[in-house]
Amino acid sequence: MAILLTMTFSNIVYNLVIMFSKQINMSSRQSTFRPSLRLIASFLLSLSGVFPPIASADSADSYNTDIKLWDIAEGTTAHQKSSSSVNWKFAHPAPPTSQLPPIWRQGLNWLEKKSQGQITVKEYGGGTLYGFNGGIKAIRAGVADFGTCYTIAEKRGFELLKTFQVPYVAPHNPYLTARIINELMAKTIKSEFQLRGVYPGHIAPVRPLTLMSKTPIKTPEDLRGKKIVSFMMMPGAEEVLGFAQVRMPFTEIYTALQQGLIDAVIWVESGFVPFKIYEQAKYYTDINIAPLTVDTCLNKRSFDRLDLSLKEEIYNFQQRMGIAIVQKAESFASDAQAILKANGVTVINLSDYERGRWKTAFQPVVTRSLDDCKEEGKDCVDLINQIESLAKKYAGLTDNELIRLAIEKPVQGIIDF
């Protein structure tokens, strides 16, 4: 059945801004936490129907790869609901106009068919069961069996997983980052979810934050004295790098650039394009600071009561689903790059030496984050060493090979059963 995303761009923006402004205004967290909420909102916006939408569920198998993620082996019977079928609820805050729900729905349809009717999953989107905040609490309480659990919305905890969002810790390639997250999830990170009474689901990293500016910015020193809207999560970065951080809703960035109130924006392609930042900021620098992750978790009781074969199906599905989100996000970013260039944006690609200078400049920010992690009794320094070691281990693999690892050799041990 065709999935057509026909809503106008203005309606998409309106719905998302209203939804997330409510979430932000309701939050009682410190002001340094608010940009994180907006960053999540901007990512969900990035998957809206700004580019040509998915024509049908069957055509969305592959994005810039030759791997069909949702093929069912020949001879598998069509899905028919079993009288003993398990009925699950999957919940998320993404609105219907987002392209995340079609990806999730395609994966859930695959899971239902792959299990030959042993599980059916009803989707509750748009924040109908819970919003951006409170996902972990809701899943633990059984509001849903499975759904989004944005760890960035947690004021404390998840220091190990959040280490991937520290500047220049995660690899630039989200396919590689996805594999590393799963391997380390099985070793240590899973405990952060278990302590909250849930199991980790799929964790999908997306392309790191980068920069657009009105004048060329190539080195960290070029930031000094600039007025910048930054969606980085690292408090103190503006002090270290010498720029003035300006906080504003992402809906006001275009006008602020137009009026000369700000000089640059540290954001993501999926924000630059929908809000047409390229009309006012004609320079793009691939500083690639840190990724964002789409986090999900599972209700423990719901998973534990399943029979072994269904546990295996749902477990292996998580890494397949995560890599599908990475594929879609990468496809979006590729389209965004083409749009930026078509609109006269100069893309400043950094050499390894120049990128090293950016990494060095952010080191005091990294140190502060690691100190905070240590205060919570966790060893994020060791985690970074493991990230670097795994990045070297998989450095020679192509994107397709990393995808095949996720679907053919999913990491074991993330949930013990």
Backbone hydrogen bonds, N-H to C=O, Kabsch-Sander energy under -0.5 kcal/mol:
donor,donor_aa,acceptor,acceptor_aa,energy
3,I,55,A,-0.6
4,L,2,A,-0.6
5,L,3,I,-0.5
6,T,4,L,-1.0
12,I,8,T,-2.1
13,V,9,F,-2.6
14,Y,10,S,-2.4
15,N,11,N,-2.6
16,L,12,I,-2.3
17,V,13,V,-2.8
18,I,14,Y,-2.5
19,M,15,N,-2.4
20,F,16,L,-2.7
21,S,17,V,-2.3
22,K,18,I,-1.7
23,Q,19,M,-1.4
24,I,20,F,-2.5
25,N,21,S,-2.8
26,M,22,K,-1.8
27,S,23,Q,-0.6
27,S,24,I,-1.0
33,F,30,Q,-1.9
34,R,30,Q,-0.7
34,R,31,S,-0.6
36,S,33,F,-1.1
37,L,33,F,-0.9
37,L,34,R,-0.6
38,R,34,R,-1.9
39,L,35,P,-2.4
40,I,36,S,-2.0
41,A,37,L,-2.3
42,S,38,R,-2.8
43,F,39,L,-1.9
44,L,40,I,-2.5
45,L,41,A,-2.3
46,S,42,S,-1.5
47,L,43,F,-0.8
47,L,44,L,-0.9
48,S,45,L,-2.2
49,G,97,T,-0.7
50,V,48,S,-2.3
51,F,48,S,-0.6
57,A,1,M,-0.8
60,A,56,S,-0.5
60,A,57,A,-0.8
61,D,58,D,-0.7
64,N,62,S,-0.5
69,L,61,D,-1.1
69,L,67,I,-0.9
71,D,68,K,-0.8
76,T,73,A,-2.0
82,S,117,G,-1.6
85,S,82,S,-1.7
86,V,118,Q,-2.8
88,W,86,V,-0.6
88,W,120,T,-3.0
90,F,122,K,-2.7
91,A,146,F,-1.9
92,H,124,Y,-1.9
98,S,95,P,-1.8
99,Q,47,L,-2.8
103,I,99,Q,-1.1
104,W,100,L,-2.6
105,R,101,P,-3.4
106,Q,102,P,-2.2
107,G,103,I,-2.1
108,L,104,W,-2.9
109,N,105,R,-2.5
110,W,106,Q,-1.9
111,L,107,G,-2.4
112,E,108,L,-2.4
113,K,109,N,-2.3
114,K,110,W,-3.4
115,S,111,L,-2.1
116,Q,113,K,-1.5
117,G,112,E,-2.3
118,Q,115,S,-0.9
120,T,86,V,-2.7
122,K,88,W,-2.8
124,Y,90,F,-3.4
125,G,123,E,-0.5
126,G,94,A,-2.3
127,G,92,H,-2.0
128,T,125,G,-1.3
135,G,132,F,-0.5
138,A,134,G,-2.3
139,I,135,G,-2.7
140,R,136,I,-2.4
141,A,137,K,-1.8
142,G,138,A,-0.6
142,G,139,I,-1.0
143,V,138,A,-2.4
144,A,138,A,-0.5
145,D,89,K,-1.2
146,F,89,K,-1.5
147,G,297,C,-1.9
148,T,91,A,-1.8
149,C,295,D,-2.4
151,T,149,C,-0.7
153,A,150,Y,-1.6
154,E,151,T,-1.8
155,K,153,A,-0.6
162,K,158,F,-2.6
163,T,159,E,-0.8
163,T,160,L,-0.8
164,F,161,L,-1.4
165,Q,162,K,-1.9
166,V,163,T,-1.7
168,Y,289,I,-3.2
169,V,166,V,-1.7
170,A,164,F,-0.5
170,A,166,V,-0.5
177,T,173,N,-2.3
178,A,174,P,-2.6
179,R,175,Y,-1.5
180,I,176,L,-2.2
181,I,177,T,-2.8
182,N,178,A,-2.0
183,E,179,R,-2.2
184,L,180,I,-2.5
185,M,181,I,-2.3
186,A,182,N,-1.8
187,K,183,E,-0.9
188,T,184,L,-2.7
189,I,184,L,-2.0
190,K,185,M,-1.9
191,S,188,T,-1.6
192,E,189,I,-1.8
193,F,189,I,-0.7
193,F,190,K,-0.7
194,Q,190,K,-2.4
195,L,191,S,-2.3
196,R,193,F,-1.0
197,G,194,Q,-1.7
198,V,193,F,-1.9
199,Y,298,L,-2.4
201,G,296,T,-2.7
204,A,202,H,-0.5
204,A,294,V,-2.5
206,V,292,L,-2.5
209,L,290,A,-2.3
210,T,267,W,-3.1
211,L,285,T,-1.6
212,M,265,V,-2.2
213,S,283,Y,-2.5
214,K,263,D,-2.3
222,D,219,T,-1.3
223,L,220,P,-1.6
224,R,221,E,-1.2
225,G,242,G,-2.7
226,K,223,L,-2.2
228,I,226,K,-0.7
228,I,244,A,-2.8
229,V,264,A,-2.1
230,S,228,I,-0.7
231,F,266,I,-2.0
237,A,234,M,-1.6
240,V,236,G,-2.0
241,L,237,A,-2.6
242,G,238,E,-1.2
243,F,238,E,-1.1
244,A,226,K,-2.9
245,Q,243,F,-0.7
246,V,228,I,-2.8
252,E,249,P,-2.0
253,I,250,F,-0.8
256,A,252,E,-2.0
257,L,253,I,-2.4
258,Q,254,Y,-2.4
259,Q,255,T,-2.4
260,G,257,L,-1.1
261,L,256,A,-2.3
262,I,256,A,-1.1
263,D,227,K,-3.8
264,A,227,K,-1.3
265,V,212,M,-2.8
266,I,229,V,-2.8
267,W,210,T,-1.6
267,W,265,V,-0.7
271,G,268,V,-2.2
272,F,268,V,-2.4
273,V,269,E,-2.3
275,F,271,G,-1.6
276,K,273,V,-1.8
277,I,272,F,-2.4
278,Y,272,F,-0.7
279,E,276,K,-1.7
280,Q,277,I,-1.7
281,A,277,I,-2.6
282,K,280,Q,-0.6
283,Y,213,S,-1.7
284,Y,346,T,-2.8
285,T,211,L,-2.6
286,D,348,I,-1.7
287,I,285,T,-2.3
289,I,209,L,-2.6
292,L,206,V,-0.5
294,V,204,A,-2.5
295,D,293,T,-0.7
296,T,202,H,-0.8
297,C,147,G,-2.5
298,L,199,Y,-2.9
299,N,145,D,-2.7
300,K,197,G,-0.6
303,F,299,N,-1.9
304,D,300,K,-3.1
305,R,301,R,-1.7
306,L,303,F,-1.6
311,K,307,D,-2.1
312,E,308,L,-2.2
313,E,309,S,-1.7
314,I,310,L,-2.5
315,Y,311,K,-2.7
316,N,312,E,-2.5
317,F,313,E,-1.8
318,Q,314,I,-1.1
318,Q,315,Y,-0.8
319,Q,315,Y,-0.7
320,R,316,N,-1.2
321,M,317,F,-2.9
322,G,318,Q,-2.4
323,I,319,Q,-1.9
324,A,320,R,-1.4
325,I,321,M,-1.7
326,V,322,G,-1.8
327,Q,323,I,-2.2
328,K,324,A,-2.1
329,A,325,I,-2.5
330,E,326,V,-2.4
331,S,327,Q,-2.3
332,F,328,K,-2.3
333,A,329,A,-2.3
334,S,330,E,-2.2
335,D,331,S,-2.2
336,A,332,F,-2.4
337,Q,333,A,-2.3
338,A,334,S,-1.6
339,I,335,D,-1.9
340,L,336,A,-2.6
341,K,337,Q,-2.3
342,A,338,A,-2.1
343,N,339,I,-1.2
343,N,340,L,-0.6
344,G,341,K,-1.6
345,V,340,L,-2.1
346,T,282,K,-2.9
347,V,345,V,-0.6
348,I,284,Y,-3.9
348,I,346,T,-0.6
349,N,347,V,-0.8
355,R,351,S,-2.7
356,G,352,D,-1.9
357,R,353,Y,-1.4
358,W,354,E,-1.5
359,K,355,R,-2.2
360,T,356,G,-2.3
361,A,357,R,-2.1
362,F,358,W,-1.6
363,Q,360,T,-1.2
365,V,362,F,-0.9
366,V,362,F,-1.9
367,T,363,Q,-2.8
368,R,364,P,-1.9
369,S,365,V,-1.8
370,L,366,V,-2.5
371,D,367,T,-2.2
372,D,368,R,-2.0
373,C,369,S,-2.0
374,K,370,L,-2.2
375,E,371,D,-1.9
376,E,372,D,-0.9
376,E,373,C,-0.7
377,G,374,K,-2.0
378,K,373,C,-1.8
380,C,378,K,-0.9
383,L,379,D,-1.3
384,I,380,C,-2.3
385,N,381,V,-1.9
386,Q,382,D,-2.1
387,I,383,L,-2.4
388,E,384,I,-2.5
389,S,385,N,-2.1
390,L,386,Q,-2.5
391,A,387,I,-2.3
392,K,388,E,-1.7
393,K,389,S,-1.9
394,Y,390,L,-2.1
395,A,392,K,-0.7
397,L,394,Y,-1.9
402,L,398,T,-2.1
403,I,399,D,-2.3
404,R,400,N,-2.5
405,L,401,E,-1.8
406,A,402,L,-1.6
407,I,403,I,-1.8
408,E,404,R,-2.9
409,K,404,R,-0.6
409,K,405,L,-1.9
417,F,415,I,-0.6
